[in-house]
Amino acid sequence: MHKQALSAIEARVTKPSTSYETIKVTPISPLIGAEISGIDLSRDLSNHQFDEIHRAFLEHSVVIFRDQNLTADQHKDFGRRFGKLHVHALQVIRTEGQGEHERLEVKATQASKYVAGEAWHTDVSCDLEPPKISMLHIDTIPEIGLGGDTLFANMYLAYDLLSDPMKAFLEGLTAIHDGALPYTGAYGYKPDTPFERHEHPVVVRHPETGKKVLFVNRGFTSHIVQLTRQESADILEMLFRIVEITPAITCRMRWTPNSMVMWDNRCTQHHALWDYFPLSRHGWRVSVVGERPSA
């Protein structure tokens, strides 16, 4: 790593730890991720408890709560503390417009031909206002008691790893995020229902922390608007690979029954490991509508 990248990591590692009164926060790695304990999300949270959870969430970008036996309503109620719930187009298609829309079912079985999230991506970045937060509650883990971990990457640091000339080059560039891309690419078919397709800056500024984030992902980003298609493909491949070849900016969440992971979709990417076929894994995801990404 170059000196500037090491300085960014050093600033994160040597940052004084934050104290909390109502929760216990245990970092999972020096650069991203923490476990929050001492809280029951099925109960009504005080404003102080919620504020501390929010503060830990912004600091660590990904947090896991274990042993949370949540009903559908409790899951959604916790999400609503952060804002309006997101409705995923895939869930509407699955239910044919009927039933549960504000929670996305996440499952894999012996009959699955593919699983959602089996590559590095940011959730639904194709939306005009992509989700700012996703909360995945896993109720069933593979029968052998392990497998199906989720990897998360720190996209603040992905940006910091770039050289100053590359940062300057990316400023002002925008990219198309296409909701059909996961289906035509990873899944190998073209969906009948039209998906969202929007243009966002390649480098955005987090609306709450004010820090710059690299905002392109292999799952949804099709091309950079201002470049030729070949230039775009080469630059995007380089940017995508920062996450894929830099394990130092990632953490690995190991699921246990009734654990819930909440991640900041504005400054992370994630990758769900499908290392448990033909076993089963099941859960539900609630997401919160965010802001339109801006530089």
C-alpha positions as CSV (number, residue, x, y, z in Angstrom):
1,M,0.0,0.0,0.0
2,H,1.2,3.5,-0.7
3,K,1.8,6.0,2.1
4,Q,-1.5,7.8,1.7
5,A,-3.4,4.6,2.1
6,L,-1.4,3.6,5.2
7,S,-2.1,7.0,6.7
8,A,-5.9,6.4,6.2
9,I,-5.7,3.1,7.9
10,E,-3.6,4.5,10.7
11,A,-6.1,7.2,11.4
12,R,-8.8,4.6,11.7
13,V,-6.8,2.2,13.8
14,T,-5.5,4.8,16.3
15,K,-8.8,6.6,16.6
16,P,-9.9,6.8,20.3
17,S,-12.6,4.3,21.2
18,T,-16.1,5.6,21.8
19,S,-17.8,5.0,25.1
20,Y,-21.4,3.9,25.4
21,E,-23.8,3.8,28.3
22,T,-26.7,1.6,27.1
23,I,-25.0,-0.9,24.8
24,K,-21.7,-2.8,24.5
25,V,-19.8,-2.4,21.2
26,T,-17.1,-4.9,20.3
27,P,-15.2,-4.2,17.0
28,I,-14.9,-7.2,14.7
29,S,-12.0,-5.8,12.8
30,P,-9.9,-2.6,13.1
31,L,-11.4,-1.1,10.0
32,I,-15.0,-2.2,9.7
33,G,-17.7,-4.0,11.6
34,A,-18.7,-4.4,15.3
35,E,-21.0,-6.5,17.4
36,I,-23.6,-4.7,19.6
37,S,-24.8,-6.5,22.7
38,G,-26.8,-5.7,25.8
39,I,-29.9,-4.7,23.7
40,D,-33.2,-6.4,22.9
41,L,-34.5,-5.1,19.6
42,S,-38.0,-6.7,20.2
43,R,-38.6,-4.1,22.9
44,D,-39.3,-0.4,22.5
45,L,-36.0,1.4,22.5
46,S,-35.4,4.7,24.4
47,N,-34.2,7.6,22.4
48,H,-30.8,7.3,24.2
49,Q,-30.5,3.6,23.2
50,F,-31.4,4.4,19.6
51,D,-29.0,7.3,19.5
52,E,-26.1,5.1,20.7
53,I,-27.0,2.3,18.2
54,H,-27.0,4.9,15.5
55,R,-23.7,6.4,16.6
56,A,-22.0,2.9,16.7
57,F,-23.5,2.1,13.3
58,L,-22.0,5.3,11.7
59,E,-18.7,4.6,13.3
60,H,-18.4,0.9,12.2
61,S,-20.6,0.9,9.1
62,V,-21.7,-2.7,9.8
63,V,-23.1,-4.0,13.1
64,I,-24.4,-7.4,14.2
65,F,-27.0,-8.1,16.9
66,R,-27.2,-11.7,18.1
67,D,-30.1,-13.6,19.6
68,Q,-32.8,-11.3,18.4
69,N,-36.1,-13.2,18.1
70,L,-38.0,-10.7,16.1
71,T,-41.5,-10.8,14.6
72,A,-42.1,-9.3,11.1
73,D,-43.6,-6.2,12.7
74,Q,-40.8,-5.8,15.2
75,H,-38.2,-6.0,12.4
76,K,-40.0,-3.4,10.4
77,D,-40.6,-1.1,13.4
78,F,-36.9,-1.0,14.1
79,G,-36.2,-0.1,10.5
80,R,-38.8,2.7,10.6
81,R,-36.8,4.3,13.4
82,F,-34.3,5.2,10.7
83,G,-36.8,6.3,8.0
84,K,-39.2,5.1,5.3
85,L,-39.0,1.4,4.4
86,H,-37.8,0.4,0.9
87,V,-39.9,-1.9,-1.3
88,H,-37.8,-4.2,-3.4
89,A,-39.0,-4.8,-6.9
90,L,-38.1,-8.5,-6.6
91,Q,-40.3,-9.0,-3.6
92,V,-43.3,-7.4,-5.5
93,I,-42.6,-9.7,-8.4
94,R,-42.4,-12.8,-6.1
95,T,-45.7,-12.0,-4.4
96,E,-47.4,-10.8,-7.6
97,G,-48.2,-7.5,-5.8
98,Q,-49.9,-9.2,-2.9
99,G,-48.7,-9.8,0.7
100,E,-45.4,-8.8,2.3
101,H,-43.6,-6.0,0.4
102,E,-41.5,-4.2,3.0
103,R,-39.4,-7.3,3.8
104,L,-37.4,-9.1,1.2
105,E,-37.2,-12.9,1.7
106,V,-33.6,-14.2,1.4
107,K,-33.3,-18.0,1.1
108,A,-31.3,-20.8,-0.5
109,T,-32.1,-24.5,-0.6
110,Q,-31.1,-27.6,-2.5
111,A,-33.3,-26.5,-5.3
112,S,-31.6,-23.1,-5.7
113,K,-29.8,-22.4,-9.0
114,Y,-28.3,-19.2,-7.6
115,V,-28.5,-17.0,-4.5
116,A,-28.9,-13.3,-4.0
117,G,-25.7,-11.4,-3.3
118,E,-23.2,-13.9,-4.5
119,A,-20.8,-11.2,-5.6
120,W,-19.6,-7.9,-4.3
121,H,-22.4,-5.3,-4.6
122,T,-24.2,-2.4,-3.0
123,D,-27.9,-3.0,-2.5
124,V,-30.2,-1.6,-5.3
125,S,-27.8,1.2,-6.2
126,C,-29.9,1.4,-9.4
127,D,-32.6,3.3,-7.5
128,L,-32.8,7.1,-7.7
129,E,-32.6,7.0,-3.9
130,P,-30.9,3.8,-3.0
131,P,-31.4,2.2,0.4
132,K,-29.2,3.9,3.0
133,I,-29.5,1.0,5.5
134,S,-30.2,-2.7,5.1
135,M,-31.1,-5.0,8.0
136,L,-30.9,-8.8,7.4
137,H,-32.3,-11.1,10.0
138,I,-31.3,-14.7,9.5
139,D,-33.6,-17.2,11.3
140,T,-32.2,-20.4,9.7
141,I,-28.5,-21.2,9.2
142,P,-27.2,-24.2,7.3
143,E,-27.9,-27.5,9.1
144,I,-24.2,-28.1,9.9
145,G,-24.1,-24.9,12.0
146,L,-21.8,-22.9,9.8
147,G,-21.5,-21.5,6.2
148,G,-23.2,-18.6,4.5
149,D,-21.0,-15.9,6.1
150,T,-21.3,-12.4,4.6
151,L,-18.2,-10.3,3.7
152,F,-18.4,-6.5,4.0
153,A,-16.0,-3.9,2.5
154,N,-15.3,-0.4,3.7
155,M,-15.8,1.9,0.7
156,Y,-14.4,4.9,2.5
157,L,-11.1,3.1,2.5
158,A,-11.5,1.9,-1.0
159,Y,-11.5,5.5,-2.0
160,D,-8.6,6.4,0.3
161,L,-6.5,3.6,-1.4
162,L,-6.6,5.5,-4.7
163,S,-3.7,7.8,-5.6
164,D,-4.3,11.5,-5.7
165,P,-4.1,11.6,-9.6
166,M,-6.8,8.9,-9.8
167,K,-9.0,10.7,-7.3
168,A,-8.7,13.8,-9.3
169,F,-9.6,11.9,-12.5
170,L,-12.7,10.4,-11.0
171,E,-14.1,13.7,-9.7
172,G,-17.0,14.8,-11.8
173,L,-17.5,11.4,-13.4
174,T,-20.9,9.7,-13.2
175,A,-21.9,6.1,-13.8
176,I,-25.1,4.2,-14.8
177,H,-26.5,1.8,-12.3
178,D,-28.8,-0.7,-14.0
179,G,-31.2,-2.9,-12.0
180,A,-31.4,-5.5,-14.8
181,L,-27.7,-6.1,-14.7
182,P,-27.7,-8.8,-11.9
183,Y,-30.2,-10.8,-13.9
184,T,-28.7,-10.5,-17.4
185,G,-25.2,-11.0,-15.9
186,A,-25.0,-13.3,-12.9
187,Y,-28.4,-15.0,-13.3
188,G,-28.3,-15.4,-17.1
189,Y,-31.8,-14.2,-18.0
190,K,-33.6,-11.0,-18.9
191,P,-36.4,-10.0,-16.5
192,D,-39.8,-9.2,-17.9
193,T,-40.4,-6.4,-15.5
194,P,-38.5,-3.2,-16.1
195,F,-36.0,-2.3,-13.3
196,E,-34.7,1.0,-12.1
197,R,-31.8,2.6,-14.0
198,H,-30.1,5.8,-12.8
199,E,-27.0,7.8,-13.0
200,H,-24.9,8.5,-9.9
201,P,-21.5,10.1,-9.2
202,V,-18.5,7.7,-9.2
203,V,-17.4,9.4,-5.9
204,V,-20.0,10.5,-3.5
205,R,-20.0,12.2,-0.1
206,H,-21.7,10.4,2.8
207,P,-24.6,12.6,3.8
208,E,-24.1,12.0,7.6
209,T,-20.3,11.6,8.0
210,G,-19.3,14.0,5.2
211,K,-16.6,11.6,4.1
212,K,-15.9,10.6,0.4
213,V,-16.9,7.1,-0.8
214,L,-16.2,5.1,-3.9
215,F,-19.7,4.4,-5.2
216,V,-19.4,1.9,-8.0
217,N,-20.1,-1.9,-7.7
218,R,-19.9,-4.9,-9.9
219,G,-23.5,-5.9,-9.2
220,F,-25.2,-2.8,-10.7
221,T,-22.7,-0.4,-12.3
222,S,-22.7,-0.8,-16.1
223,H,-20.5,2.0,-17.4
224,I,-19.1,5.5,-16.7
225,V,-21.0,8.0,-18.8
226,Q,-18.2,10.4,-19.8
227,L,-15.8,7.7,-21.0
228,T,-15.7,5.4,-24.1
229,R,-17.1,1.9,-23.4
230,Q,-13.6,0.4,-23.5
231,E,-12.1,3.2,-21.2
232,S,-15.1,2.7,-18.8
233,A,-14.7,-1.1,-18.7
234,D,-11.0,-0.8,-17.9
235,I,-11.5,1.8,-15.2
236,L,-14.4,0.1,-13.6
237,E,-12.6,-3.3,-13.5
238,M,-9.7,-1.6,-11.7
239,L,-12.2,0.0,-9.2
240,F,-14.2,-3.2,-8.7
241,R,-11.0,-5.1,-8.0
242,I,-10.0,-2.9,-5.1
243,V,-12.5,-4.6,-3.0
244,E,-11.8,-8.1,-4.4
245,I,-8.0,-8.0,-3.8
246,T,-7.8,-6.0,-0.6
247,P,-8.9,-8.1,2.3
248,A,-7.6,-5.6,4.8
249,I,-10.6,-3.3,4.2
250,T,-13.1,-6.1,4.8
251,C,-14.7,-8.0,7.6
252,R,-16.5,-11.4,7.8
253,M,-19.8,-11.8,9.6
254,R,-20.5,-15.3,10.8
255,W,-24.2,-15.9,11.2
256,T,-25.9,-17.6,14.2
257,P,-29.7,-18.3,14.4
258,N,-31.7,-15.1,15.0
259,S,-28.8,-12.8,14.4
260,M,-29.3,-9.5,12.5
261,V,-26.8,-7.5,10.6
262,M,-27.3,-3.9,9.8
263,W,-25.1,-2.2,7.3
264,D,-24.6,1.3,5.9
265,N,-25.4,0.8,2.2
266,R,-23.9,4.2,1.4
267,C,-20.4,3.3,2.3
268,T,-20.1,-0.5,2.1
269,Q,-20.3,-3.4,-0.3
270,H,-21.1,-7.0,0.7
271,H,-20.7,-10.5,-0.6
272,A,-22.8,-13.4,0.5
273,L,-20.9,-16.7,0.5
274,W,-22.7,-19.7,-1.0
275,D,-20.5,-22.3,0.5
276,Y,-23.2,-24.5,2.0
277,F,-25.0,-26.1,-1.0
278,P,-27.1,-28.3,-0.8
279,L,-28.0,-27.0,2.7
280,S,-30.5,-24.3,3.5
281,R,-30.3,-20.7,4.8
282,H,-33.2,-18.4,5.3
283,G,-34.0,-14.8,6.5
284,W,-35.7,-11.5,5.8
285,R,-34.2,-8.2,4.9
286,V,-35.7,-4.7,5.7
287,S,-34.1,-1.7,4.0
288,V,-34.5,2.0,4.6
289,V,-34.9,4.5,1.7
290,G,-31.9,6.8,1.5
291,E,-31.0,10.1,-0.2
292,R,-30.0,10.6,-3.8
293,P,-26.2,10.1,-4.0
294,S,-24.3,13.4,-4.5
295,A,-20.7,14.3,-4.8
